[in-house]
Amino acid sequence: MIDRTLAAGLFWLLMLMSQIASAALPIEHWTTARGTRVYFVRADSIPMLDVNIDFDAGSRHDPAGKDGLASMTAGMLARGTEGLDESMIADRLADLGALRGGNADDDRLSMSVRTLSSRTERDAAIDLLARLVSKPTFPEPLLAREKERSLQNLRESLTQPGSIAQRTFYPLVYPKHPYGTLADEATIGAVRRDDLVAFHRERFGPQTAVISMVGAITRAEAEAIAERLTRDLPAGSAAAPMPPVLKPSATERRIAHPASQSHILIGAPAMARGDPDFFPLFVGNYVLGGGGFVSRLTNEVREKRGLSYSVGSGFSPMLQPGPFMVSLQTQKSQTDQALAVVRETLSDFIRTGPTEAELIAAKQNLVGGFALRIDSNSKILGNLANIGWYRLPLDYLDRWTDEVERVTASRVREAFARHVNPQQLVTVIVGAGEAKP
């Protein structure tokens, strides 16, 4: 028999998860004195605070010939600040029991900290975060070390078929666009300390930054933290407008490689964040290739024919249309057969859409699993940062399950027809050489 205490605990846990999935997340939003947008969720269940600050300093702003500057800047922020060197920063974080994170992607550069919410530890951690993003010193010797580390990682990646596929895929999908421009040995080598200083001065302005906070603090305390984080930021400058994303021509690129398997990527630009077709594409893709073992691609490629252990598809929406991508690995001798099955499955799905049974199962799985998307402060913070950065509605998470439920098969077909054209897809195969006649 199940212990009554355990049973009661499980009952209340399920009730809580149900309430999380259906009740509104109390997102509060305001703007600091210097123009930074702030998004805050009070969460008193654990004595922790998670803070993230995003800057309009993603790799799409890398200057020509210095691709990799944004990533280098992100990596160097914690290497030194006024009065603190790298080891002192690490020691201070350890003494506080705080965790720091940071990275740069195409759209934004992020820095985060997780700390105890008690005033002493919290104030010290926030002060350190503010100093790192406002007054980094970018020490020259450590920059040389980071550049060499980046070069070593790059050289290693150029031996791996998956990385080669990615590095070939994006320039073909995004020709003459920053999303398709990748760092190489020459551009990494060209980065100088003055470039980091200028990039920080221009791209770390408060008016384009977004702060997200989740934790056991009050609104007044959150406001004070946001003001501290933005008080000493540089003024920043307006960014040059990004060129439009153009649909690529249908292209197939094959690169021979000694690996036993071919790595295949198929895709094209598809959807920006905030697109009204997001939910039909999201639900439809769960049926096509995002649902793991219950997806059509897995059924057709793996289960029926044994052509691949893993195959999937997905959309990666960004500020400008991010890619739709199908990915798989297959034995070299089966490359052309697997490719033909994937293309036929994709074309058939775009033409006919999901069956009613597939759609019902997808919606049940997505709605049933929604609570797991927001079952921790860190997950809430990630969602909050996306809502803020991409200017999604404050009730975006509240409406999520309803939006999924409202998706119909016809909406999926129409959305895929608008965003995924089988005649405009880029295909990259690393492993097998020329196609069989």
Stockholm file with secondary structure:
# STOCKHOLM 1.0

chainA/1-437         MIDRTLAAGLFWLLMLMSQIASAALPIEHWTTARGTRVYFVRADSIPMLDVNIDFDAGSRHDPAGKDGLASMTAGMLARGTEGLDESMIADRLADLGALRGGNADDDRLSMSVRTLSSRTERDAAIDLLARLVSKPTFPEPLLAREKERSLQNLRESLTQPGSIAQRTFYPLVYPKHPYGTLADEATIGAVRRDDLVAFHRERFGPQTAVISMVGAITRAEAEAIAERLTRDLPAGSAAAPMPPVLKPSATERRIAHPASQSHILIGAPAMARGDPDFFPLFVGNYVLGGGGFVSRLTNEVREKRGLSYSVGSGFSPMLQPGPFMVSLQTQKSQTDQALAVVRETLSDFIRTGPTEAELIAAKQNLVGGFALRIDSNSKILGNLANIGWYRLPLDYLDRWTDEVERVTASRVREAFARHVNPQQLVTVIVGAGEAKP
#=GR chainA/1-437 SS CCCHHHHHHHHHHHHHHHHHHHSCCCEEEEECTTSCEEEEEECCSSSEEEEEEEESCSGGGCCTTCTTHHHHHHHHGGGEETTEEHHHHHHHHHHHTCEEEEEECSSCEEEEEEEECSHHHHHHHHHHHHHHHHCBCCCHHHHHHHHHHHHHHHHHHTTSHHHHHHHHHHHHHSTTSGGGCCCCHHHHHHCCHHHHHHHHHHHCCGGGCEEEEEESCCHHHHHHHHHHHHTTCCCCCCCCCCCCCCCCCCEEEEEECSSSEEEEEEEEEEEBTTCTTHHHHHHHHIIIIISGGGSHHIIIIIITTCCCSCEEEEECCBSSCEEEEEEEEEEGGGHHHHHHHHHHHHHHHHHHCCCHHHHHHHHHHHHHTGGGGGSSHHHHHHHHHHHHHTTCCTTTTTTHHHHHHHCCHHHHHHHHHHHCCGGGCEEEEEESCSCCC
#=GC SS_cons         CCCHHHHHHHHHHHHHHHHHHHSCCCEEEEECTTSCEEEEEECCSSSEEEEEEEESCSGGGCCTTCTTHHHHHHHHGGGEETTEEHHHHHHHHHHHTCEEEEEECSSCEEEEEEEECSHHHHHHHHHHHHHHHHCBCCCHHHHHHHHHHHHHHHHHHTTSHHHHHHHHHHHHHSTTSGGGCCCCHHHHHHCCHHHHHHHHHHHCCGGGCEEEEEESCCHHHHHHHHHHHHTTCCCCCCCCCCCCCCCCCCEEEEEECSSSEEEEEEEEEEEBTTCTTHHHHHHHHIIIIISGGGSHHIIIIIITTCCCSCEEEEECCBSSCEEEEEEEEEEGGGHHHHHHHHHHHHHHHHHHCCCHHHHHHHHHHHHHTGGGGGSSHHHHHHHHHHHHHTTCCTTTTTTHHHHHHHCCHHHHHHHHHHHCCGGGCEEEEEESCSCCC
//
